[in-house]
């Protein structure tokens, strides 16, 4: 009988210990791990700008009702310095840049000629030495190709096609573009201080 009492007492003690553990008694349930602050993630590596980027298309260039903005001119001119003269495919790259330039200038009013000249000079002065060297070297090829476009040269069609340019110049004011090219040429063909 002693064993029975002893067994019952041990069983009761065991039940009490289990109940104490379930009721949140000390040491019965492990404490919850403290919340940790989210780990800071490393900033993504900056993108490397490729040496040659395509010239902006007219759809990428902001244009008001009369076609001219300083930002739009800057964007098109930036397309003239994305390559270096003497690099592979220079004439094709000049064709792409000339196409963007003619398309943009054709949408501008010739009444903005002085403003375009002033803004082009400010753009040039804002370039670093490499940018200035590029526009100085690239400008003659870009201007020559742009003049071929505004003059309706049959020869330029093959060049533009080879460059992947499929612009239709029907209905484009090529006379306005040609006139405004004179303003840019006055800036880029003269030494800037």
Protein Blocks (a to p, Z undefined) as FASTA:
>chain_A
ZZmmmmmmmmmmmmmmmmmmmnopahkaccdddddddddddddddddddfbdcdddfklp
ccdfkopafklmmmmmmmmmmbcehiahklmmmmmmmmmmmmmmmmpcfklmmmmmmmmm
mmmmmpcfklmmmmmmmmmmmmmmmmmmmnopaklmmmmmmnopacdfehiafklmmmmm
mmmmmmmmpccZZ
